[in-house]
Amino acid sequence: MTTTTKPATPVVAATGGRRLGAGALALRQGRLEITQFLRSRESVVFTMLFPVVMIAIFASIFTWEITPGVRFTQYFVTGMIATGLMAVSFQNLGIWIPIERDRGVLKRYRGTPMPKWVYFAGKVIVVVAIGVAETVLLLAVSTAFFDLQLPTAPEKWLTFGWVAGLGVTACTLCGIAISSLARTARSGSAVVTPLALILQFISGVFFVFTGLPGWMQQVAALFPLKWMCQGLRSVFLPESFGAQEPGGSFELGRVALVLAAWCVIGLVLCLTTFRWTTKRDG
């Protein structure tokens, strides 16, 4: 059963004769986006609870160590954080933007005095807010119930911050770009969900990455998710585990380079492909 949510009302650039500043406009749009997200129970449950449910299932089944001192749970949580961030950015935007376009919401936004960038600022705010909440929930549950060992070194958390930041940026831009492939509201999920699932299976989310076939590893290396997982493994796994990676180390320099490149690619795709109206609207 699906929940029908009322299309968002565009935020205009002035209220009661008082023109809002850029920051106020962005925050108001972000609040609107978060409210709209929370109204969709299916989106909230799937986005927020899916990683938690998966870590509970896998931690209960795979209780052994993949290498001395490294339990599968410690490895698996890195993939769940990465795929959760991809879901709230790439997957969520790739599905919901076509719905808004098909309902005429984007067309109405385009016809208001509101600067176009405010619409995208709202999307970024909801992605960051839900992504942070989801990650905190996942880490809290994994630590409390599945003996996840959180890093104690500040540099580890710094690495966590830039890997997650670059990864979310790349996935957000790619989600906005891929939304233009869906011709109707219903086709958004059909376009995005299979691609997201394939990336999860080949990027070391559900399985140890080096256990996958070589050709599959090479394909995964072309996309951001694999590098997000690898960067996060450097945070939650011991330094010695880097020798188990395909390159013989965690290769954080390459992680940053690939994710930054995808940010540029995603931005170019957004600027060249994004559509405010459906083809039938002209």
Disulfide bonds with the S-S distance in Angstrom:
none
